[in-house]
Amino acid sequence: MKQLLLYCRSGFEKDCAAEIQDKAAQHEVFGYCKLSNHSAYVIFEAYDGEALVHFFRTFALSQLVFARQWCLLLEPLLELQPHDRVSTVLEAAATHEVQGCGQLRVEYPETNDGKTLSTLARKLTVPLRLALRNQGALTAKERDDKPVLHLFLLSGSEAMLGLSYPKNNSPLENGIMRLKSPKDTPSRSTLKLEEAFLTFIPASERPQRLASGLRAVDLGASPGGWTYQLVRRSMMVTAIDNGPMDPALMESGQVKHLQVDGFKFQPAKQNVYWLVCDMIEKPDRVAMLICDWFINGWCQESIFNLKLPMKKRYEMVEQVLEQVHLRLHEAGIRYQLQAKHLYHDREEVTVHIQRKS
């Protein structure tokens, strides 16, 4: 297997390609990318198949910013017969001696054209799963400790067949977390912070790290989309913004609104646990502000967004994150950093930092 399929947001193929080539090269896996603008996927082809497989097994998907999902390609192009698509997939699985996979995912590109394949994907999943089980390619019951078999539909007559491994793939269909916007939220941006919490914080740790009574600061809070997520978790929030806040949030009794500059605000006490920030500012300026908070001991965890330029977005993200690593390292702070281009992000990347003791 010499090819790696990566799913990404439509329009970010070049960034996804730049990232996988860079990260793979850092691990001495060299190759090139095949991509089409607004296709929502990238294929990385390595010169050394064994090196690629080792990289895929040992490098964490969570370390990639722009890739939502990935899989090793068994078949880069299957020609599906409209009257019997199942048999074509069974033959390919048998050819590659696929055995004992725990799940089947029939997926498609997250594009306007790709979404038209969602009905076909649903109709194909059940009969294909049954046939693959009868062939031994899938286990009798779904298992999350076994490899995942991916059928990535390009059209009704073309698809790619791939394989990913447990604990190093996205558990979500198409690598996408779909959330429903609450009716009473003041802004749809609330979904960005909700997805970030669910993505970056393990379920087992949420009762402690998103606990009732924690104190939080929201920089650039107006009209309150991110504050809403903190309030619904019963936190006490200081909302910093010169703009107005949603009246319902203010009536909760959990929000204190200060109309001051987010770059100048300093907490009076060191009792803030969460710092969140979705300000429309230059990414390096926002990142350095967040570093200031950690260096001064003003927060324990932070989630913030980096607004992206039109071009060379991966290069910008790498440069800014390197500045963050350098500043926090020089300050002697132990921390964990994660960054992801989330589904509810648009022209931005979400970053999470947690202080470690």
Residue pairs with C-beta under 8 A, 6 or more apart in sequence:
1 49
1 52
1 53
1 72
1 73
1 74
1 163
2 31
2 45
2 46
2 47
2 48
2 49
2 52
3 43
3 44
3 45
3 46
3 52
3 72
3 73
3 76
4 20
4 43
4 44
4 45
4 46
4 52
4 56
4 70
4 71
4 72
4 73
5 41
5 42
5 43
5 70
5 71
5 72
5 73
5 150
5 152
5 160
5 162
6 16
6 20
6 41
6 42
6 43
6 44
6 64
6 67
6 68
6 69
6 70
7 40
7 41
7 67
7 68
7 69
7 70
7 107
7 109
7 110
7 174
7 175
8 15
8 16
8 40
8 41
8 42
8 66
8 67
8 68
8 341
9 40
9 66
9 68
9 110
9 341
9 343
10 38
10 39
10 40
10 109
10 110
10 111
11 37
11 38
12 66
12 313
12 341
13 35
13 36
13 37
13 38
13 39
13 40
13 41
13 42
14 35
14 37
14 314
15 66
15 313
15 314
15 341
16 35
16 42
16 66
16 67
16 314
17 33
17 35
17 42
17 44
18 312
18 314
18 315
19 64
19 65
19 66
19 67
19 314
20 33
20 42
20 44
20 64
20 67
21 31
21 32
21 33
21 44
22 314
22 318
23 59
23 63
23 64
24 30
24 31
24 44
24 46
24 52
24 55
24 59
27 55
27 59
28 51
29 46
29 48
29 51
29 52
29 54
29 55
30 46
30 47
30 48
31 44
31 45
31 46
31 47
31 52
32 44
32 45
33 42
33 43
33 44
33 45
34 42
34 43
34 45
35 41
35 42
35 43
38 111
39 109
39 111
40 109
40 110
40 111
40 114
41 109
41 152
42 67
43 73
43 76
44 52
46 52
46 55
52 72
53 72
56 70
56 72
56 165
56 168
57 165
57 168
60 168
61 67
61 69
61 70
61 168
61 169
61 170
62 338
62 340
64 70
65 314
65 317
65 339
65 340
65 341
65 349
66 314
66 341
67 175
68 170
68 174
68 175
68 176
68 343
69 107
69 164
69 169
69 170
69 172
69 174
69 175
70 164
70 169
71 148
71 150
71 152
71 162
71 163
71 164
71 169
72 162
72 163
72 164
73 160
73 161
73 162
74 92
74 93
74 96
74 98
74 161
74 162
74 163
75 92
75 96
75 160
75 161
76 160
77 158
77 159
77 160
78 88
78 89
78 92
78 158
78 159
78 160
78 161
79 88
79 157
79 158
80 88
80 89
80 156
80 157
80 158
80 159
81 87
81 88
81 157
82 156
82 157
85 124
85 128
86 124
86 127
86 128
86 131
89 128
89 131
89 132
89 151
89 159
89 161
90 131
90 132
90 135
90 137
92 161
93 132
93 135
93 137
93 149
93 161
94 135
94 137
96 161
98 137
98 149
98 163
99 136
99 137
100 136
100 137
100 138
100 139
100 146
100 147
101 132
101 137
101 138
101 139
101 146
101 147
101 148
101 149
101 163
102 138
102 139
102 142
102 143
102 144
102 145
102 146
102 147
102 148
102 166
103 138
103 142
103 143
103 144
103 146
103 148
103 149
104 125
104 128
104 129
104 132
104 138
104 148
104 149
104 151
105 148
105 149
105 150
105 151
105 173
106 121
106 122
106 124
106 125
106 128
106 151
106 153
107 121
107 150
107 151
107 152
107 153
107 173
107 174
108 114
108 115
108 117
108 118
108 121
108 152
108 153
108 154
108 174
109 152
109 154
110 174
110 176
114 153
117 153
117 155
117 156
120 153
120 156
121 153
124 151
128 151
129 138
132 138
132 149
133 139
133 140
137 149
138 149
139 146
144 166
144 171
145 166
146 166
147 163
147 164
147 165
147 166
148 163
148 164
148 165
148 166
148 169
149 161
149 162
149 163
150 160
150 161
150 162
150 163
150 164
151 159
151 160
151 161
152 159
152 160
152 161
152 162
153 159
154 160
176 343
177 195
177 198
177 199
177 342
177 343
177 344
178 343
179 191
179 194
179 195
179 344
181 188
181 190
181 191
182 190
182 228
182 232
184 228
184 248
185 225
185 228
186 223
186 224
186 225
186 228
186 245
186 246
186 248
186 249
187 223
187 224
187 225
187 228
188 225
189 225
189 226
189 278
190 225
190 226
190 228
190 229
191 344
192 225
192 226
192 278
192 305
192 342
192 344
192 345
192 350
193 225
193 226
193 229
193 276
193 278
193 303
194 229
194 344
195 342
195 343
195 344
195 350
196 303
196 342
196 350
196 352
197 206
197 210
197 229
197 303
199 340
199 342
200 303
200 338
200 340
200 352
201 209
201 210
209 301
210 233
210 235
211 233
212 233
212 234
212 235
213 234
213 235
213 236
214 233
214 235
214 236
214 273
214 274
215 235
215 236
215 237
215 238
215 271
215 272
215 273
215 274
216 230
216 235
216 236
216 237
216 238
216 272
216 273
216 274
216 275
216 276
217 237
217 238
217 240
217 265
217 267
217 272
217 274
217 275
217 276
217 299
218 224
218 226
218 227
218 230
218 237
218 238
218 239
218 240
218 241
218 276
218 277
219 240
219 241
219 262
219 265
219 275
219 276
219 277
219 279
219 289
220 240
220 241
220 262
220 277
220 278
220 279
220 280
220 281
221 227
221 237
221 239
221 240
221 241
221 245
221 257
222 239
222 241
222 242
222 243
222 244
222 245
223 243
223 244
223 245
223 246
224 239
224 245
224 246
224 249
224 255
225 278
226 276
226 278
227 237
227 239
227 245
227 246
227 249
227 255
228 246
228 249
230 237
230 274
230 276
231 237
231 249
231 252
231 254
231 255
234 254
235 254
235 274
236 254
236 256
237 254
237 255
237 256
238 255
238 256
238 258
238 267
238 272
239 245
239 249
239 255
239 256
239 257
239 258
240 258
240 260
240 262
240 265
241 257
241 259
241 262
242 259
242 260
242 261
245 255
245 257
249 255
250 257
258 265
262 277
262 279
262 289
263 285
263 289
266 296
266 298
267 298
270 297
270 298
272 298
272 299
272 300
273 299
273 300
273 301
274 299
274 300
274 301
274 302
274 303
275 290
275 293
275 298
275 299
275 301
275 302
275 304
276 302
276 303
276 304
277 286
277 289
277 290
277 302
277 303
277 304
277 305
278 304
278 305
279 286
279 305
280 307
281 307
282 307
283 306
283 307
283 308
283 316
283 317
283 320
284 319
284 320
284 323
286 304
286 305
286 306
286 307
287 304
287 306
287 320
287 321
287 323
287 324
287 351
288 323
288 327
290 302
290 304
290 324
290 351
290 353
291 324
291 327
291 328
291 331
292 298
293 299
293 302
294 302
294 328
294 331
294 333
294 335
294 353
294 355
295 327
295 328
295 331
295 333
299 355
300 354
300 355
301 352
301 353
301 354
301 355
302 351
302 352
302 353
303 350
303 351
303 352
304 350
304 351
305 345
305 348
305 349
305 350
305 351
306 316
306 317
306 320
306 339
306 348
306 349
306 350
306 351
307 347
307 348
308 316
308 317
308 347
308 348
308 349
309 316
313 349
317 339
317 349
321 337
321 339
321 351
324 337
324 351
324 353
325 337
328 335
328 353
333 355
334 355
334 356
334 357
335 353
335 354
335 355
335 356
336 353
336 354
336 356
337 351
337 352
337 353
338 351
338 352
339 349
339 350
339 351
339 352
340 349
340 350
341 348
341 349
341 350
342 350
